[in-house]
């Protein structure tokens, strides 16, 4: 699930590449609170991809084990660039997303932490 700060076109590009990708705007959540986005992703077994650091903070405070949340720390990327970055993150560490992780991806580097944070 791509969060509202990311281009909707990235979800479309990912779907064209065979991904089960949705954008929050596509499911009526373009103005939803971050907690609601996390809960919907948890219920649907989705990963939340975002530019927003608040998602990692919410997961840390709640000590939640799901959903996984990659945070992209590169703003100004277009839909194609975002889709390519997401595909590269999943190619490198995709097997870890089912276990519950947070990821920070920036300038070709990634940092990961297992959920719940603090264990």
N, C-alpha and C positions, 0 to 999 in steps of 0.2 A: 504494500500500500504506500503510494507516494503521497507525502504530506503537501499541504497547500502551497508552500513556498517553492516547490519544484514545478517545472513546466508540465502541463498536462500532456504535451506531445511526447514526453519521455515515456509515459505509461503506454501510449499508443505504439510507439516504436518497440518497446519491450514485448507487447502483445504480438506484434508482427514478427518478432523473433521467437515466438513460441512460449513466452512467459505468461503466467496468470497474474498480470499486473493491473492494478486499479489506482486511480488518483482519487483523493478524498472528494474532489469536486464531482467526480463521476458517480459517487454514491451518496450525494446530498450532505457531505460533511465538510464543505469548504470553509464554514465558519465555526466548526465544532471545536470545543475545548480539547486541549491535548489529552486530558484524562479520558475523554470519550473516544478519541482516536485510538488510544492504547487499548481500551476495553474492547472496542470493535475488532481490532486486529487480533487480540487474544481470543475472542470468541470465534473468529473465522480462521484461526491458525495462520495468520499472515505476519509478515515482517513489516515494520514501519520504516520507511526511508525518509530522512528529513535533513533540513539545514539547521534545525532548532536544537540548541543545547538543553532546553527544558525537558525533553523526553528522557535523556539520561538521568537528569536530576530527579524526575518523578519516579523513575524505576529504582533509583538508589534509596529514596525516602520510603517508598512503599515496600522495598525489599522483594519486589516481584521477580519471578523466574522467567516470565514471558511477557510480552513478545520481544523478539530480538529487534534491535534498533541500530542500523547504521546511520551515522551522521556524516554528511558531506560538508567539509569545511572549505569549499571553493564556490564562491558566489559568482554569478554572471555567466554560468555555463548555459548553453542552449540545450534543447531537448535531446538532440543527438549526442552531445557530449556527456550529459547526465546519464543517458541510457548506456553509453559505452563504459562510463565509470562504474555504474552499478554492475554491469556484466563482469567487469574486471574484478571487482570486490568479491562477487559470488564465485568466480572462477578460482580465486585464491583461497577463500575460506568458507565457501558455501556449505560444507558439511557441518560446520559449527553452529549454523543458524538454528537448527532444530533443537539444539541443547540450551539455547537462550544466552545470547551475548549482546553486548553493545560494542559498536565499532566506530572509530573516528577515522575517516579517510581524508587526507589532505596532501596534495602535491605528490602523489605516487607513494605515500607512506600510509600505513594503517596501524592503528593501535586497537587491540581487542581486550575485553574483560568479560569474564563469565558472569552470568546472572545467577542468583541475586548478588548485587554488588555488596562487598563487605564480608563475604564469606571466605 
